[in-house]
Amino acid sequence: MYTLVLILHIVACLFLICLVLMQSGKGSAAGIFGSSNSDSVFAGPSAATFITKLTAGVAAVLIFTSIFLTISVSKRGMSSVVDNVKVPVSQTK
């Protein structure tokens, strides 16, 4: 289960990066696909709404997988590397 959620998390991360790069900024005259004229592929208002909603959905998946992975790792009882370091004790006279 952990591995499946981890793979979903990585795919969601990469997909979210692609979605954010496809969007043009509010004050930007050009997105990743060129200028934001009416002949652009993603220039229509319905396309912009779809990409915005898809970005929000993928971000929600990313948040839920992050929380699940954090909880599952904490329940496994994994220890840190720092837990195994022995601190030398100085002897006083």
A tleap script that builds the chain and sets N, CA, C and O, in Angstrom:
source leaprc.protein.ff14SB
mol = sequence {
  NMET TYR THR LEU VAL LEU ILE LEU HIE ILE
  VAL ALA CYS LEU PHE LEU ILE CYS LEU VAL
  LEU MET GLN SER GLY LYS GLY SER ALA ALA
  GLY ILE PHE GLY SER SER ASN SER ASP SER
  VAL PHE ALA GLY PRO SER ALA ALA THR PHE
  ILE THR LYS LEU THR ALA GLY VAL ALA ALA
  VAL LEU ILE PHE THR SER ILE PHE LEU THR
  ILE SER VAL SER LYS ARG GLY MET SER SER
  VAL VAL ASP ASN VAL LYS VAL PRO VAL SER
  GLN THR CLYS
}
set mol.1.N position { 0.825 -1.191 0.000 }
set mol.1.CA position { 0.000 0.000 0.000 }
set mol.1.C position { 0.871 1.257 0.000 }
set mol.1.O position { 0.588 2.229 -0.701 }
set mol.2.N position { 1.931 1.214 0.799 }
set mol.2.CA position { 2.842 2.358 0.893 }
set mol.2.C position { 3.476 2.647 -0.465 }
set mol.2.O position { 3.564 3.802 -0.882 }
set mol.3.N position { 3.916 1.597 -1.150 }
set mol.3.CA position { 4.573 1.768 -2.446 }
set mol.3.C position { 3.608 2.320 -3.487 }
set mol.3.O position { 3.986 3.166 -4.298 }
set mol.4.N position { 2.384 1.854 -3.470 }
set mol.4.CA position { 1.379 2.342 -4.406 }
set mol.4.C position { 1.100 3.830 -4.198 }
set mol.4.O position { 1.010 4.586 -5.166 }
set mol.5.N position { 0.966 4.247 -2.956 }
set mol.5.CA position { 0.708 5.664 -2.660 }
set mol.5.C position { 1.939 6.502 -2.994 }
set mol.5.O position { 1.810 7.638 -3.450 }
set mol.6.N position { 3.124 5.952 -2.772 }
set mol.6.CA position { 4.348 6.678 -3.111 }
set mol.6.C position { 4.458 6.894 -4.619 }
set mol.6.O position { 4.855 7.972 -5.063 }
set mol.7.N position { 4.113 5.885 -5.403 }
set mol.7.CA position { 4.132 6.032 -6.860 }
set mol.7.C position { 3.092 7.063 -7.303 }
set mol.7.O position { 3.369 7.895 -8.167 }
set mol.8.N position { 1.892 7.007 -6.708 }
set mol.8.CA position { 0.852 7.992 -7.010 }
set mol.8.C position { 1.322 9.404 -6.655 }
set mol.8.O position { 1.038 10.356 -7.382 }
set mol.9.N position { 2.030 9.534 -5.553 }
set mol.9.CA position { 2.550 10.824 -5.103 }
set mol.9.C position { 3.564 11.386 -6.110 }
set mol.9.O position { 3.517 12.568 -6.449 }
set mol.10.N position { 4.463 10.547 -6.574 }
set mol.10.CA position { 5.481 10.995 -7.533 }
set mol.10.C position { 4.841 11.381 -8.860 }
set mol.10.O position { 5.215 12.391 -9.456 }
set mol.11.N position { 3.880 10.587 -9.329 }
set mol.11.CA position { 3.186 10.912 -10.582 }
set mol.11.C position { 2.409 12.221 -10.437 }
set mol.11.O position { 2.393 13.040 -11.355 }
set mol.12.N position { 1.764 12.416 -9.282 }
set mol.12.CA position { 1.025 13.661 -9.050 }
set mol.12.C position { 1.972 14.857 -9.024 }
set mol.12.O position { 1.630 15.926 -9.529 }
set mol.13.N position { 3.144 14.690 -8.446 }
set mol.13.CA position { 4.133 15.784 -8.432 }
set mol.13.C position { 4.534 16.182 -9.847 }
set mol.13.O position { 4.541 17.364 -10.188 }
set mol.14.N position { 4.864 15.198 -10.659 }
set mol.14.CA position { 5.299 15.489 -12.028 }
set mol.14.C position { 4.160 16.087 -12.862 }
set mol.14.O position { 4.379 17.003 -13.654 }
set mol.15.N position { 2.952 15.567 -12.679 }
set mol.15.CA position { 1.806 16.081 -13.415 }
set mol.15.C position { 1.468 17.509 -12.996 }
set mol.15.O position { 1.089 18.332 -13.829 }
set mol.16.N position { 1.606 17.801 -11.700 }
set mol.16.CA position { 1.342 19.159 -11.213 }
set mol.16.C position { 2.365 20.144 -11.773 }
set mol.16.O position { 2.014 21.272 -12.119 }
set mol.17.N position { 3.606 19.731 -11.863 }
set mol.17.CA position { 4.638 20.593 -12.453 }
set mol.17.C position { 4.287 20.910 -13.898 }
set mol.17.O position { 4.388 22.060 -14.326 }
set mol.18.N position { 3.874 19.896 -14.654 }
set mol.18.CA position { 3.494 20.114 -16.053 }
set mol.18.C position { 2.281 21.033 -16.172 }
set mol.18.O position { 2.242 21.902 -17.044 }
set mol.19.N position { 1.297 20.844 -15.302 }
set mol.19.CA position { 0.104 21.699 -15.364 }
set mol.19.C position { 0.422 23.150 -15.047 }
set mol.19.O position { -0.108 24.057 -15.689 }
set mol.20.N position { 1.272 23.372 -14.076 }
set mol.20.CA position { 1.622 24.753 -13.718 }
set mol.20.C position { 2.413 25.407 -14.844 }
set mol.20.O position { 2.227 26.591 -15.126 }
set mol.21.N position { 3.287 24.652 -15.483 }
set mol.21.CA position { 4.056 25.226 -16.589 }
set mol.21.C position { 3.190 25.513 -17.807 }
set mol.21.O position { 3.517 26.404 -18.592 }
set mol.22.N position { 2.098 24.785 -17.984 }
set mol.22.CA position { 1.204 25.022 -19.123 }
set mol.22.C position { 0.385 26.291 -18.962 }
set mol.22.O position { -0.047 26.870 -19.958 }
set mol.23.N position { 0.164 26.735 -17.740 }
set mol.23.CA position { -0.664 27.913 -17.503 }
set mol.23.C position { 0.145 29.180 -17.710 }
set mol.23.O position { 1.339 29.224 -17.414 }
set mol.24.N position { -0.512 30.200 -18.217 }
set mol.24.CA position { 0.156 31.490 -18.345 }
set mol.24.C position { -0.188 32.328 -17.126 }
set mol.24.O position { -1.246 32.157 -16.520 }
set mol.25.N position { 0.699 33.217 -16.777 }
set mol.25.CA position { 0.485 34.080 -15.626 }
set mol.25.C position { -0.603 35.105 -15.892 }
set mol.25.O position { -1.032 35.283 -17.032 }
set mol.26.N position { -1.051 35.780 -14.835 }
set mol.26.CA position { -2.128 36.765 -15.001 }
set mol.26.C position { -1.658 37.964 -15.819 }
set mol.26.O position { -2.400 38.445 -16.675 }
set mol.27.N position { -0.462 38.449 -15.581 }
set mol.27.CA position { 0.027 39.606 -16.312 }
set mol.27.C position { 0.919 39.230 -17.475 }
set mol.27.O position { 1.487 40.102 -18.133 }
set mol.28.N position { 1.046 37.962 -17.730 }
set mol.28.CA position { 1.952 37.506 -18.770 }
set mol.28.C position { 1.291 37.585 -20.141 }
set mol.28.O position { 0.100 37.316 -20.293 }
set mol.29.N position { 2.083 37.955 -21.122 }
set mol.29.CA position { 1.561 38.010 -22.484 }
set mol.29.C position { 1.785 36.684 -23.207 }
set mol.29.O position { 1.204 36.451 -24.267 }
set mol.30.N position { 2.624 35.816 -22.642 }
set mol.30.CA position { 2.926 34.554 -23.308 }
set mol.30.C position { 3.016 33.430 -22.291 }
set mol.30.O position { 3.608 33.590 -21.224 }
set mol.31.N position { 2.432 32.303 -22.625 }
set mol.31.CA position { 2.532 31.104 -21.814 }
set mol.31.C position { 3.579 30.184 -22.409 }
set mol.31.O position { 4.411 30.625 -23.202 }
set mol.32.N position { 3.552 28.946 -22.049 }
set mol.32.CA position { 4.534 28.004 -22.571 }
set mol.32.C position { 4.269 27.682 -24.038 }
set mol.32.O position { 5.187 27.280 -24.753 }
set mol.33.N position { 3.031 27.852 -24.500 }
set mol.33.CA position { 2.685 27.547 -25.874 }
set mol.33.C position { 2.679 28.786 -26.758 }
set mol.33.O position { 2.089 28.763 -27.838 }
set mol.34.N position { 3.308 29.842 -26.336 }
set mol.34.CA position { 3.354 31.048 -27.142 }
set mol.34.C position { 2.418 32.105 -26.607 }
set mol.34.O position { 2.045 32.096 -25.434 }
set mol.35.N position { 2.047 33.011 -27.481 }
set mol.35.CA position { 1.211 34.124 -27.037 }
set mol.35.C position { -0.192 33.636 -26.704 }
set mol.35.O position { -0.631 32.579 -27.157 }
set mol.36.N position { -0.876 34.434 -25.905 }
set mol.36.CA position { -2.218 34.036 -25.474 }
set mol.36.C position { -3.280 34.646 -26.376 }
set mol.36.O position { -4.254 35.213 -25.882 }
set mol.37.N position { -3.108 34.539 -27.685 }
set mol.37.CA position { -4.107 35.020 -28.636 }
set mol.37.C position { -5.282 34.055 -28.672 }
set mol.37.O position { -5.251 33.003 -28.033 }
set mol.38.N position { -6.309 34.413 -29.416 }
set mol.38.CA position { -7.486 33.565 -29.501 }
set mol.38.C position { -7.218 32.296 -30.285 }
set mol.38.O position { -7.992 31.344 -30.183 }
set mol.39.N position { -6.142 32.249 -31.068 }
set mol.39.CA position { -5.846 31.055 -31.839 }
set mol.39.C position { -5.007 30.051 -31.051 }
set mol.39.O position { -4.681 28.981 -31.565 }
set mol.40.N position { -4.667 30.375 -29.848 }
set mol.40.CA position { -3.876 29.467 -29.015 }
set mol.40.C position { -4.714 28.270 -28.596 }
set mol.40.O position { -5.941 28.348 -28.552 }
set mol.41.N position { -4.060 27.179 -28.292 }
set mol.41.CA position { -4.752 25.933 -27.945 }
set mol.41.C position { -5.531 26.076 -26.639 }
set mol.41.O position { -6.660 25.598 -26.538 }
set mol.42.N position { -4.945 26.721 -25.654 }
set mol.42.CA position { -5.566 26.826 -24.333 }
set mol.42.C position { -6.100 28.227 -24.060 }
set mol.42.O position { -6.155 28.645 -22.903 }
set mol.43.N position { -6.487 28.949 -25.082 }
set mol.43.CA position { -6.897 30.339 -24.899 }
set mol.43.C position { -8.348 30.494 -24.485 }
set mol.43.O position { -8.714 31.526 -23.922 }
set mol.44.N position { -9.176 29.508 -24.743 }
set mol.44.CA position { -10.592 29.630 -24.430 }
set mol.44.C position { -10.847 29.664 -22.940 }
set mol.44.O position { -10.089 29.081 -22.165 }
set mol.45.N position { -11.914 30.344 -22.526 }
set mol.45.CA position { -12.196 30.428 -21.094 }
set mol.45.C position { -12.552 29.074 -20.486 }
set mol.45.O position { -12.263 28.833 -19.314 }
set mol.46.N position { -13.176 28.185 -21.267 }
set mol.46.CA position { -13.514 26.874 -20.730 }
set mol.46.C position { -12.255 26.037 -20.534 }
set mol.46.O position { -12.171 25.254 -19.588 }
set mol.47.N position { -11.277 26.199 -21.423 }
set mol.47.CA position { -10.021 25.463 -21.276 }
set mol.47.C position { -9.253 25.965 -20.063 }
set mol.47.O position { -8.672 25.169 -19.325 }
set mol.48.N position { -9.245 27.270 -19.851 }
set mol.48.CA position { -8.548 27.818 -18.690 }
set mol.48.C position { -9.213 27.354 -17.399 }
set mol.48.O position { -8.527 27.065 -16.418 }
set mol.49.N position { -10.522 27.281 -17.390 }
set mol.49.CA position { -11.227 26.807 -16.211 }
set mol.49.C position { -10.939 25.330 -15.965 }
set mol.49.O position { -10.763 24.909 -14.822 }
set mol.50.N position { -10.894 24.551 -17.033 }
set mol.50.CA position { -10.601 23.125 -16.899 }
set mol.50.C position { -9.208 22.904 -16.342 }
set mol.50.O position { -9.023 22.093 -15.434 }
set mol.51.N position { -8.221 23.620 -16.879 }
set mol.51.CA position { -6.845 23.449 -16.396 }
set mol.51.C position { -6.724 23.913 -14.956 }
set mol.51.O position { -6.002 23.297 -14.171 }
set mol.52.N position { -7.410 24.978 -14.595 }
set mol.52.CA position { -7.376 25.464 -13.213 }
set mol.52.C position { -7.988 24.449 -12.261 }
set mol.52.O position { -7.446 24.195 -11.185 }
set mol.53.N position { -9.123 23.867 -12.656 }
set mol.53.CA position { -9.762 22.860 -11.804 }
set mol.53.C position { -8.930 21.586 -11.726 }
set mol.53.O position { -8.850 20.958 -10.670 }
set mol.54.N position { -8.311 21.204 -12.840 }
set mol.54.CA position { -7.446 20.021 -12.844 }
set mol.54.C position { -6.228 20.243 -11.956 }
set mol.54.O position { -5.803 19.330 -11.248 }
set mol.55.N position { -5.667 21.443 -11.987 }
set mol.55.CA position { -4.532 21.771 -11.123 }
set mol.55.C position { -4.931 21.690 -9.650 }
set mol.55.O position { -4.176 21.166 -8.832 }
set mol.56.N position { -6.096 22.201 -9.315 }
set mol.56.CA position { -6.571 22.130 -7.930 }
set mol.56.C position { -6.809 20.687 -7.502 }
set mol.56.O position { -6.503 20.324 -6.367 }
set mol.57.N position { -7.348 19.865 -8.387 }
set mol.57.CA position { -7.572 18.455 -8.068 }
set mol.57.C position { -6.277 17.692 -7.855 }
set mol.57.O position { -6.169 16.900 -6.919 }
set mol.58.N position { -5.294 17.923 -8.716 }
set mol.58.CA position { -4.001 17.249 -8.569 }
set mol.58.C position { -3.293 17.739 -7.307 }
set mol.58.O position { -2.620 16.960 -6.632 }
set mol.59.N position { -3.439 19.011 -6.990 }
set mol.59.CA position { -2.848 19.539 -5.752 }
set mol.59.C position { -3.495 18.898 -4.531 }
set mol.59.O position { -2.809 18.625 -3.546 }
set mol.60.N position { -4.800 18.654 -4.577 }
set mol.60.CA position { -5.484 17.990 -3.463 }
set mol.60.C position { -4.998 16.552 -3.315 }
set mol.60.O position { -4.799 16.078 -2.197 }
set mol.61.N position { -4.807 15.854 -4.432 }
set mol.61.CA position { -4.258 14.488 -4.383 }
set mol.61.C position { -2.867 14.517 -3.772 }
set mol.61.O position { -2.520 13.650 -2.970 }
set mol.62.N position { -2.076 15.502 -4.145 }
set mol.62.CA position { -0.716 15.625 -3.611 }
set mol.62.C position { -0.734 15.871 -2.105 }
set mol.62.O position { 0.093 15.318 -1.381 }
set mol.63.N position { -1.653 16.681 -1.633 }
set mol.63.CA position { -1.764 16.956 -0.200 }
set mol.63.C position { -2.161 15.692 0.561 }
set mol.63.O position { -1.570 15.375 1.594 }
set mol.64.N position { -3.167 14.968 0.049 }
set mol.64.CA position { -3.629 13.761 0.746 }
set mol.64.C position { -2.577 12.655 0.743 }
set mol.64.O position { -2.420 11.945 1.736 }
set mol.65.N position { -1.854 12.507 -0.371 }
set mol.65.CA position { -0.802 11.491 -0.381 }
set mol.65.C position { 0.348 11.881 0.543 }
set mol.65.O position { 0.970 11.013 1.156 }
set mol.66.N position { 0.635 13.171 0.648 }
set mol.66.CA position { 1.686 13.615 1.570 }
set mol.66.C position { 1.314 13.301 3.016 }
set mol.66.O position { 2.146 12.830 3.792 }
set mol.67.N position { 0.061 13.566 3.370 }
set mol.67.CA position { -0.389 13.280 4.734 }
set mol.67.C position { -0.368 11.778 5.002 }
set mol.67.O position { 0.077 11.344 6.064 }
set mol.68.N position { -0.849 10.978 4.037 }
set mol.68.CA position { -0.850 9.529 4.210 }
set mol.68.C position { 0.559 8.980 4.370 }
set mol.68.O position { 0.806 8.142 5.238 }
set mol.69.N position { 1.488 9.450 3.535 }
set mol.69.CA position { 2.867 8.965 3.622 }
set mol.69.C position { 3.518 9.366 4.939 }
set mol.69.O position { 4.281 8.587 5.510 }
set mol.70.N position { 3.232 10.555 5.424 }
set mol.70.CA position { 3.784 10.996 6.706 }
set mol.70.C position { 3.267 10.142 7.855 }
set mol.70.O position { 4.035 9.739 8.728 }
set mol.71.N position { 1.972 9.868 7.856 }
set mol.71.CA position { 1.383 9.058 8.926 }
set mol.71.C position { 1.885 7.621 8.857 }
set mol.71.O position { 2.186 7.021 9.889 }
set mol.72.N position { 1.978 7.067 7.659 }
set mol.72.CA position { 2.417 5.675 7.545 }
set mol.72.C position { 3.878 5.496 7.934 }
set mol.72.O position { 4.239 4.464 8.501 }
set mol.73.N position { 4.718 6.472 7.643 }
set mol.73.CA position { 6.123 6.381 8.051 }
set mol.73.C position { 6.248 6.519 9.563 }
set mol.73.O position { 7.079 5.845 10.172 }
set mol.74.N position { 5.447 7.372 10.178 }
set mol.74.CA position { 5.538 7.540 11.627 }
set mol.74.C position { 5.030 6.300 12.368 }
set mol.74.O position { 5.494 6.004 13.469 }
set mol.75.N position { 4.080 5.575 11.772 }
set mol.75.CA position { 3.582 4.352 12.407 }
set mol.75.C position { 4.539 3.184 12.250 }
set mol.75.O position { 4.481 2.234 13.030 }
set mol.76.N position { 5.415 3.235 11.261 }
set mol.76.CA position { 6.380 2.155 11.058 }
set mol.76.C position { 7.455 2.150 12.141 }
set mol.76.O position { 8.117 1.133 12.349 }
set mol.77.N position { 7.630 3.250 12.815 }
set mol.77.CA position { 8.638 3.320 13.863 }
set mol.77.C position { 10.048 3.443 13.320 }
set mol.77.O position { 11.000 2.953 13.927 }
set mol.78.N position { 10.181 4.093 12.184 }
set mol.78.CA position { 11.507 4.274 11.612 }
set mol.78.C position { 12.314 5.215 12.495 }
set mol.78.O position { 11.782 6.151 13.091 }
set mol.79.N position { 13.590 4.944 12.562 }
set mol.79.CA position { 14.448 5.787 13.385 }
set mol.79.C position { 15.339 6.637 12.496 }
set mol.79.O position { 15.510 6.366 11.308 }
set mol.80.N position { 15.884 7.645 13.088 }
set mol.80.CA position { 16.766 8.549 12.376 }
set mol.80.C position { 18.207 8.068 12.483 }
set mol.80.O position { 18.544 7.282 13.370 }
set mol.81.N position { 19.044 8.537 11.588 }
set mol.81.CA position { 20.463 8.209 11.641 }
set mol.81.C position { 21.087 8.814 12.896 }
set mol.81.O position { 22.030 8.254 13.455 }
set mol.82.N position { 20.573 9.933 13.328 }
set mol.82.CA position { 21.107 10.622 14.491 }
set mol.82.C position { 20.886 9.796 15.769 }
set mol.82.O position { 21.649 9.929 16.726 }
set mol.83.N position { 19.863 8.956 15.790 }
set mol.83.CA position { 19.603 8.126 16.960 }
set mol.83.C position { 20.723 7.129 17.233 }
set mol.83.O position { 20.897 6.698 18.372 }
set mol.84.N position { 21.484 6.755 16.208 }
set mol.84.CA position { 22.550 5.753 16.363 }
set mol.84.C position { 23.912 6.365 16.686 }
set mol.84.O position { 24.866 5.626 16.927 }
set mol.85.N position { 24.026 7.686 16.698 }
set mol.85.CA position { 25.299 8.346 16.973 }
set mol.85.C position { 25.532 8.376 18.475 }
set mol.85.O position { 24.659 8.776 19.245 }
set mol.86.N position { 26.714 7.951 18.880 }
set mol.86.CA position { 27.068 7.973 20.303 }
set mol.86.C position { 27.890 9.231 20.581 }
set mol.86.O position { 28.894 9.488 19.917 }
set mol.87.N position { 27.460 9.994 21.551 }
set mol.87.CA position { 28.122 11.235 21.914 }
set mol.87.C position { 29.202 10.900 22.937 }
set mol.87.O position { 28.904 10.298 23.968 }
set mol.88.N position { 30.463 11.283 22.668 }
set mol.88.CA position { 31.522 10.992 23.638 }
set mol.88.C position { 31.339 11.819 24.922 }
set mol.88.O position { 31.032 13.010 24.877 }
set mol.89.N position { 31.532 11.167 26.034 }
set mol.89.CA position { 31.387 11.836 27.336 }
set mol.89.C position { 32.791 12.241 27.804 }
set mol.89.O position { 33.707 11.419 27.843 }
set mol.90.N position { 32.940 13.512 28.155 }
set mol.90.CA position { 34.241 13.973 28.627 }
set mol.90.C position { 34.391 13.667 30.116 }
set mol.90.O position { 33.436 13.788 30.883 }
set mol.91.N position { 35.580 13.275 30.509 }
set mol.91.CA position { 35.839 12.971 31.919 }
set mol.91.C position { 36.380 14.206 32.608 }
set mol.91.O position { 37.298 14.856 32.108 }
set mol.92.N position { 35.817 14.524 33.744 }
set mol.92.CA position { 36.288 15.686 34.512 }
set mol.92.C position { 37.106 15.189 35.687 }
set mol.92.O position { 36.842 14.107 36.211 }
set mol.93.N position { 38.098 15.967 36.111 }
set mol.93.CA position { 38.970 15.583 37.229 }
set mol.93.C position { 38.541 16.188 38.510 }
set mol.93.O position { 39.173 15.961 39.542 }
savepdb mol mol.pdb
quit
